[in-house]
Amino acid sequence: METSVEIQNLSFSYKDQTNGKALDNISLNIDRGEFLMILGPSGAGKSTFAYCLNGIIPNMMRGSYEGAVILNGKEMAKQTVSHMARDIGLVFQDFENQLFSTNVRLEIAFSPENFSVPREEIDRTIDEMLKLTGLEGFDKREPATLSGGQKQRLVIGSVLAGCPKILCMDEPTTDLDPIGKIEVFNLAGRLRQSGEITLIVIEHETVEALHANRVLLMKDGNIFKLGPAEEVLGDVQAFYDCGLMPLQVPEFFHRYRGEKPNTLPLDPETGLEAFNRHSIVIHKDRHEELRRRDMEREQKYGDILIDVRDLSYTYPNGTPALNNASLQVREGEFLAIVGHNGSGKTTLVKHFNGLLKPTGGSAIVCGKDTSRHSIFELGRDVGFVFQNPDHQIFSENIYDEVVFSPRLRGVPEAELKERVTEALHAVDLDGYEQEDPFTKSKGIRQRIAVASVLSARPRVIILDEPTTGLDYTEQRKMMSLVRRLNEAGHTVIIITHTMWVVAEYAHRVAVMNGGKLIMYGSTREVFSDEATLRTHSLRTPHIVELSNKLGKTVLSLDEMLYCTEILQ
């Protein structure tokens, strides 16, 4: 097999780095046409590795660079980034920074135009990329008006338009719905079938690695494990050691039967075969106990805090976003709002704190009609944590950030310190008051944003994609925090594409599609109807899918372990 990428003893330390190396003596060959998936926690060196592949390191980011990266016979350190653009295309983790044109068509045209491709061929390439990325009909849209997932697909299409021999994508599915993620990897599969492109994908999401030829686990700048996808994905202990989320089906069998990695099923289909082979069943009485706990929790909810009736909204440009949506959220609920990209999720919740005013119907929040009250008034009861904490944080130290809202609302000075201390304690940031929020990791900045909302003591907390961009350990920390807030009495609403988070943490689920509320009920009830979810671009986590095949819906690995038994 012909080698596409050859990496020889590659090490790199950033200019101001004091804690070891970002990459430490990595050697690796990648074959032409191969699909390599790279997994690792934050700080493992994955993005640094990607920057070395296309020459950004060492040509544009300075530091201590050793070894060699050779692409198609060319040593990257001796080439310019622009010169190698026909050899390798890179989709950045922060993909929005790659968009700059005034419409979608021009964005895709940029690369072939710079390669002096004939006009007729450019037009053909644009049409192909629009179809390939599911953006047909969006060619005249300004990129800034697209949803996050649409922007992500546009970046992929614009990079592919240059026909690179190697495509590296750094977390290409972070803002995509579950079916959208599958579509990206189906796209990757079609590209690979042509035999002309080598694919390197960096991901946090372990499920996507099922599509790969080989999987590389990175930790602390090193190769922790490398091998065929089936072999690596079955090594549950290796995922534990790297701080990564294992695939749920092999993890179940690893914990339930202690089986060795090479014997573990990897997906719901092979998991079902193993259940039948080993005579494992879901115990009826234990499953009924789970359902009873669900009902008891619902009976403890308090008064209706959010009452949405026939809510409709049309944007000023004439785009309809909501169509007669109705729902009620009670005190103490934990509601997840899910749906494909552009389904109306964020538009819906922006009516809960007055960021948007209904064009039809009504939204009553804590007894206030949102069409008649200001954002400032509604903000006393509803706190909103943005998807990107950097859109919310602005102060020079954490104390000033957290104290801002209660101070603005006239809380007495004597009480402000108590509010800040209380909020920082809730998010496990005691003692961080005088530190600079912008020097912290995204996970900590996310918690700072939550604290800045908590200091106002709202009754309802809304979090837009609270786990996006976080690795598995950080996701668990964030969701444990959100669960604690809910258990402490806050009503919680999250918008998310991360379906295992919905399954394990949310009490109820609202499914949006085309601005309409399609499904609304308990998480167990909604997740039992996989067929309907799939028609709306959603897919349940593997352990839920396996349980549905067995006829009784469980929502987590722990629930499955609780319910299962071996027939004698």
FENTA-V743504 format. One record per run of one state. SS is the DSSP state (H for helix, E for strand, L for the rest). FROM is the first residue (numbers start at 1). LEN is the number of residues. Records with the same first field share a line. If there is no record, write none. Layout:
SS: FROM-LEN / FROM-LEN
//
This chain:
L: 1-2 / 15-8 / 32-3 / 41-5 / 54-2 / 60-3 / 72-2 / 79-9 / 92-3 / 99-5 / 115-4 / 133-10 / 146-2 / 161-5 / 171-7 / 194-4 / 204-2 / 212-2 / 220-2 / 234-2 / 243-5 / 258-3 / 264-4 / 278-2 / 283-1 / 300-4 / 315-5 / 331-3 / 340-5 / 350-10 / 366-2 / 370-5 / 379-3 / 386-3 / 392-6 / 409-4 / 427-10 / 440-2 / 455-5 / 465-7 / 488-3 / 496-3 / 506-2 / 514-2 / 528-2 / 536-6 / 550-7 / 567-2
E: 3-12 / 23-9 / 35-6 / 63-9 / 74-2 / 88-4 / 166-5 / 198-6 / 214-6 / 222-7 / 280-3 / 304-11 / 320-11 / 334-6 / 360-6 / 368-2 / 382-4 / 460-5 / 491-5 / 508-6 / 516-7 / 564-3
H: 46-8 / 56-4 / 76-3 / 95-4 / 104-11 / 119-14 / 143-3 / 148-13 / 178-16 / 206-6 / 229-5 / 236-7 / 248-10 / 261-3 / 268-10 / 284-16 / 345-5 / 375-4 / 389-3 / 398-11 / 413-14 / 437-3 / 442-13 / 472-16 / 499-7 / 523-5 / 530-6 / 542-8 / 557-7
//
